[in-house]
Structure formats: C-alpha cells, structure tokens
Amino acid sequence: GIVGCFREIDPQRQPVYFANEVVVFVGLVITLICFEGSLISSARRDVKEQSMQGQRSAVTSLLNMMCDATVELDDELRMVGDCAALSNALFHHQGKGLLGQSLKQFVVEDDHLFF
C-alpha cells in the first residue's frame, strides 16, 4: 500500500498555504499552455514542410517527364547536383560532372545579361 504522512495545517497559515497552491497551479497551467502552443506550432511547421516536399517532388516529376534534362540551381546559378542527362546533351565529357558549374558558362555571352 501507499504510506503517507499528513499533518494538520495551522489555521493561521491556511491562507498562505492556499495562496502558494494557487500560484503553483497557475504557473503549471501557463507552462502547459506554452508547451501546447509550441507543439502545435511545430506540428504545423512539419505539415507545411511535408506539403512543400510533396509539391516539389510533383513538379520535379512533371519536369522530368517533359524535359530531356532538368537541373537544380543555387542562387548564383551554379548546379547543385550532377545532371548526367544535361552533361550528355551538352557533350560535356571532360571527366568531371556539372556539380558546381555555372549555367552561364553554357550560355552565349550575349545572353548573359538576361541572367
């Protein structure tokens, strides 16, 4: 069984004891509300990220069906991945892939200003 030791609270200290219990209870409730808000925010962020990944996958699949080669570029127009299909289409067989190569080097100089 459970053994406990309980003392009778001094009647003069009952208001202080009650106030302490209320403060602890309110603090616990506020902490739980903040924790719940954090969990909900995290769950929403995860759902949004999964949705974006699904959309990106769908767009990539569509592009792969419609195009001979697709490549992902960074903000400086450098290739993020090594695209074998694009390398073959450009007859780029210099022993190294296209990873890190700038797209501009495969475009006529007159067209560089469009980038």
N, C-alpha and C positions, 0 to 999 in steps of 0.2 A: 504494500500500500504506500500511499504518499503520506509522509510525515511533515507537518508544518508547525511553525511556531508563530503564533499570533499574539500580539499584545493589544491591550485596550488603549486607544488613543486618548490622551489627556483632553478633556473637553475644551480647555482654553487653546489648545493647539489645533483643534479641528479645522478652523477656517484657514490656517496656514497650510495644513496638510491638503485640504481640498483645493486651494489655490495652486499648490505645486502640481497636483494631479491634473488640473485643468491645463496648466501651462505645458506639461509634458504631452498631454493628449493633443492639444492644438499644434504643438511642434511636430508631432508624429504625423498628423493629418496633412500639414503643409508639406512635409518631406515626401509623403506618399503621393500627393498631387503633383509635385515637381517631378518625381520619378516616373509617374504615369505619363506626364506630358513629354518627357524625354523619350520614353519607349514609343509613344505614338509618333513622335517626330522621326525617330529612327526608322520605324516601320514604313512610314510614308516615303522617306528617302530611299529605302530599299526597293519599294514597289516602283517608284519613279525610275530608278536606275535599271531595274529589270525590264521595264517597259521600253526604255530608251535602247537597251541592248537588243531587244526583240525587233524594234523598228530598224535599227542599224543592220541587223542580220537580214531582215527582209529586203532592205534597199540594196545591200551588197549582193544578195542572191539575184535580185532583178537585174542589177547592172552586169553581173557575170553572165546571165543568160543573153543579154542584149549586146554586149561588147566583146571584142576579141581579147581585150586586156583591161584590167582595172588595177589601179594603184592608189594607195593611201599616201597623202602628202602632209607634211607638217606645215607650220605657219610660215616657213621660209621656202616653201615649195620643194623641199627635199623629200625623197621617197623614204617612207617609214619601213616598208617591207621590201623584200627582194621579189620582184614580179617576173617570173620566168617567161610568161606569155608576152609581156611588153619587151623584155630583153630579146626574145626571138623575133618579134615583129620589127624591132629596130636593127636586127642583125648585130646586136651588141654582144659579141663573144670574145671579150678581152680577158677572160679568165676570172673576172670579178663580177659580182652581181650589181644590181642597181641600188642596193641599200645605201642610203645617204647621198645618192647622186641628186643633183638639182635638175628639175624638169626643164629649166631654162636652157640647159646645155643641149637639149634635143629639139629646141625650137629655133627657127630662123631669127637672126638678130633683129631684123626689122619688127618682129612681133614681140620682142621683149618688153616694150613699153605697155603692152596690154596686161602684163603681169605686175 
